[in-house]
Amino acid sequence: MPRWLKVYLALVPVFPPLYLAGFYGLKFLKGLSPIARYALFGFLALELLAALLSPRPGISFVLALLRGLFILGLIGVGIWLRDSQRLNYLLFGYVVVILTAIFTTYLAIGEKIFTVARVSHPYYSGTSIGLAGVVGIFLALLARGLSFPIRVVGISAGIFALMFSGSRGALLALGIGLISASFISRQNFWRNRVLVRSLLLSMVGIAFFQLLGKPLPFLRRVSEFTSLNGRDRLWHDALVAFKAHLWGGTGPYQLGPYLAPFAVERCRLWSGLERIGYRCPAWLEPFYGAWLIAHNTWLHALGETGIIGTLGWALLYVFATYAVIKARDALVAAIFFGFMAMGLVDNPTLVPSLSLAELFWVAVGIAIVRSGLAVPPDQLASGDKGEPRLDAA
């Protein structure tokens, strides 16, 4: 694996626009099996058809095309990477993100960092910090080839992020992801020790902060696990939007104005930036609803893409589930099923994001090639002389 790629992967969580290179992955879809080709391009076709039936078909078609091609490109990147071990270098980036959140929160509120419900970051939300912590734990526990000190750092940072992010969805992703990894992996080793390790590490982390005499917001949030925190209103509004635009939905990134709790005529940046005085620039105001979500993967799909588009998403997710189960890769299984579980209360697979949703689709690509549903690019007799090789020095 070339050094430049190791550095690039480590930088992606810190500088999220780097993931736009995912479009380059479209060239690695040449080796798809027929079933994979039908699933991926069937998804894209259904999304484009739904966009044409939305209230603004022109802009919706362009946005659906860009989003669909981006997802397919990310899957192509996963096919090119071919091995989940090559995701190891992401751990360094996520540790930097978590440390930045700690530093930003400390600058804003000092020692009260131990009592706030959520840490702040200049551009990651509290929920994203929690999910970044979960990914860090997945990598530290399940990735092959990491040294023990790096695993300890990754797990410690991940537990801190999970505890002080206030994200119960991230906690759900952690539990379902580890359980899935323990049962799907080829290695029987994980069946017994993944859950034991994770439980022990979690208990050690909780005990540590309890001994410090610091009240943990994490424990309070767990006690409120069944509280929807207004999500039921968002789900209702998404269904109202779906009923108003049954076949094609509102169009990609146009559901926000239908979500009453968030549908305010003001553009907002991430809470971390707003806390230290930055405000949304005037040129972004017309797009204030683009990043508002229904906090449920399927209800968001229904509201945004209607029946036809949701069928496309269902086709893609069902095929991806088949590939992940067939691949039997512990890390890929943890990421896939963890994110899908979190999708019950959030939208962790919706792109673009701050590198987390992008990681999900790259993991799907790895599952496709590991399950034999695609041929790795370097094994194709394509004659592409300039195609990058991962075994380059």
N, C-alpha and C positions, 0 to 999 in steps of 0.2 A: 504494500500500500504506500503510495508516494507521500512524502512529507507534506507537500502542499495541501493534500486532502485532509490529513490529520489536523493541520492548523485551521483549515477552512471549517471543518466540522466543529472544532472547539470554539470558533468565533461566531457561528450562526446564532446560538442563543443570546449572545451579547449584542450582536448587530443583526437584528432580524431581517432587514432587507436583503441580506446575503442569500436568503432562501429563494429569491426570485430566480436564481440559477436553476431552480426546479423545472423551468420551461425547457431547459436543455435536455431533460430526461425523456422528452418525447421521442428522440431518436433511438432510444433503447427499447422501444415497444415492438421492434421488428420480430422478435422471437416468440411472441405470444402464441399459445396454443389456440385452436379454434374456439373452445369454450371461454377462454380468457378474453379473446378478441370480441366475441359477441357480448360478453358482460360489460366490458369497459366502454366499447363504442356504442352499445345499446343504451347505457347510462347517459352518455353524451347526447345521443339523438333524442332521448326523451326529455332531457333538460332543455334542449333547444326548441323542441316542439311546445313545451309548456311556456317558454318565454314568449313565443309568438302569440299565445293565447292570453297573455297578461295585459293589464291596462296600458302599458307603455311598451309595445312589442319591439320597437327599434333598439332602445337602450337596454331593454331586458335581454334581447338576443345577444348583443355584444357582451354584456356582463356574464351571461350564462356560458357563452363560448370561452371567455377568458378563464372563468372559474373552472369549467370542465377540463379545459386543456391543461390548466395548472395542476389539477388533481392527477390527471393522467401522466403529466410530466414527473410529478413527485413519485408516483408509482414506478415510472421508468427509472428514476434514480435508485429506488430500492432494488429493482431488478439488476441494475448495474453494480450496486454495492454487494449484493448477493449473499452477504453473511452479516448477521446481527452483531458480531464481534466488532465490526467496523464502525458501529455506533458508539463505541466506548468513549471516543474523544469528546462527545457531546457532554459528558459528565463534567469536564473541566469548565465548560461554558456555563452550565447550570449552577455550579458552585459559585462562580463569579456573580451570576444574577442574584443568588440568594444573599451573598455577602453584601452586594450593593443595596439590596432591600433593607438589610439590617442597618447599614451605615446611613441610608436615607432616613429611615425611621428614627434613628438615634439623633440625627441632626435636627429633626423636627420636634421631637418630644422628650429627648434625653432618656432618663432611666424609666420613664413611664412605658418604655417599649415592652416591659414585661406584663403590663396590665391592659394594653390596647387589644381590641378584638382582632385587628389586622395590621400587619406590617405594610409599609408603603414602598413603592418603587417608582422611579421617574417615568417608566412606561409599561411595566407589568402591573396588572390589577392584583388585588389580594388573592382572588381565585386562581389566577395564573401562577402566582408565586407558590400556592399550595400544590398545584399540579406539577410545577417544575420540581418541587421537592419530592413528589411521588415518582416522577421520572428518574430523579437522582437516586432514589432508593431502589427502583427497578434495576438501573444500570449497576449500582454498587453490589446488589445481591445476586443478580442473574447473569450479568455479562461475563464472558470468558476472557481471561488474559489480564485482568487487573490485579495489581499487587495489593497486599493486605492493608498497608497504610492508606492507599487511595480509596479502598472500599470503606475504611473507617471514616475518612473525611466526607465522602459522598453520603454515607448513611447519616452521619451527624448533621450535615447541612440539610439533608432532606427532612429529617425529623423536626429540626428547628422550623423549617419553612412550613411544614404541615401543621405544627402546633400553633404558630403565630400568624398564619394566613387567615384563619377563621373559616376555611372552606370545608364544609361537610361533604360536598361533592368529591373533593380530592381524597378525603378519607374513604369514601365509598370506592373510588377508583383503586386505591391502594389494596383494600381488602379483596375485591373481586379480581383484580389483576394478579395478586399473589396466589389466590386459590386456583385461578385458571392455569397459571404457570405450573403449579404443583401437579395438576392432573393431566395436562396436555404434553408436557415435555417428555422427550424420549428418555431422559435420565431419571431413573427411579430415585436417585439421590435427592432430587428436589421434592419428591412426594412427601418425605418426612421432614426435611431440614429447612426448606424455605419458610414454612409457616412458623416453625419453632424459632428460627433466627429472627424473623421479623417481629414476632410477639415479644421475644426477650429484649430486643433492641428498643422497641417502643416502650416497654415497661421501665427499662433503665433510664430512658430519656425523661419520662414523666416523673420518675422518682427523683431524678437529679434536680429538676426545677422545684419540686415539692420541698426538697431538703433546703433549697435556697429561701424558702418561705415566700415564694412569689406565686400569687394566684394565677392559674393558667386559664386564659380565655378559651383555650382548646377544650378543656374539660367542660366549661360552661356551654360551649357550642355543641359538644357531643350530647349533653343533657337536653338540648333543644333539637335533636336530630330529626324528629318528625314534624317540626314546624316548617311550613312552606315559605314563610317570609314574603308573602305576596306573589309567589309564583303561580298560585291558582288564578289570580287575576290576569297574569300574562298568558297563561294557557287558554283562558276564556277568550281573551282578545285575539289570540292567534286563530282560534276556531272561528271567531266572528269574521276575521279576514278571509279564512278559507271558504266559508259559506258565501261570502260576497264575490269571491273569484274562484269558483269551484274547480275548474279544469286547469288553469294556468297559474293560479296564485297571484300575488302582488308583483312578482318579479324579483330577481336576485337583489339583495341588499335594499329592498324597498318595503320591508315589513315594519320597520321601526315606527313610523307615524301611526300605525294601527294599535300599538302597544300603549295603552292609556297611562300606566304608571310612569313611563319614560318619555311619552310623546310631548315634550316641552319644546317650545320654539327657541331652543338655545343649544348650540353645539358645545359639547363638553369633552375635555381631555381626560387623561387618566388622573385619578385622585391624587397620586403622588406629585404630579406636576402642579395641579391646582392648589395643593396644600402649601407649596412654596411660592405661589404667586403667579404662575403662568396661566394664561387663558387661551381659549380657542381663537385662532385668527379669523378675521371676517370672511376670507375666501372659502373657508370650510363650512360656513353656516348653512348653505343650501343642502349639504349632505349630512345634516345632523343625525338622521336616523339610520345611516348606513351600517353602523356597528351595533345597533340595538338588537337584542335576541330574545327569543321566547323561552329560553332556559329549558328547552326540551328538544332533542334532536328531531323527533318525528313531528311534533306539533309545529316546529319552526319550518320544516320541509313542507308540511301541508299548507301553512299560511303563505309561504314564499313561492312555492312551485305548484300548488294544487295537486289534484289527483294524479295527473300525468307525470309531473316532476317527481312526486313522492314514489311513484312506481319505479322511476329511474334510480332514485336513492336506494330503494329496497333491493333492486337488482344488484347494485354495486355492493351493498353491505352483506347480502346473503352470499354472494360469490366470495367476498373477502373472508367471511366466516369459514366457508369451506376450505379456502386456501390456508388460513391460519391453523385450523385443526389438522389439516393434512401435513403441514410443514413441521408441526410438533417442535417448535422453537420456543423455549421458555420465555426469553425476553420479548419476542414478538407477541406471544400470547398474552403476557402481562400488559403490554402497552395497548393491544387491540381491545381486549375484553375490559380492561380498566377504563379506557376512554369511553367505550360503549356503555358501560354501567353509569359513568358520570353523565352521559347524555340524557339520562332520565331527569336530571335537574339542571342541566347546563347544555352548552353547545361546543364541546371540546374538539369536535372534528371539522368545524366550519372554517374554511380558509377565505381570506388570509388571516393569520393569527400572529402571535409573537413566537413562532417556530414550533409550538406544541402540536397544533393540528397538522402542520407539515410533517412532523415526525411520525404521526399516526399513519399518514398515507405512504411515507417511505417504508414504514414497517410492513404495510400491506404489500408493497412491491417485493420486499424481501421474502414474505410468505409465499407469494406467487412463484418466485423462482425456486425457492427451497422445496416447494411441493411438486415441482416438475411441471408446472403449468406455463412455464416460459423457459426459453433457452437463454443463458447468459450471453450478453453481447460479444464477449471475447471468444465464445465458442461458435459463433455464427460465421459461416464462410461468406461474409458480406463484401469483403474487398475494401472496407473503409480503412484506408491506411492511417488516417489521422485519429482514429478512435482511441481515447485514453484507456490505458490498461492499469488495473489496480495492483498488478504484481510488479509494476515498475519500481525501480529502486528509488 
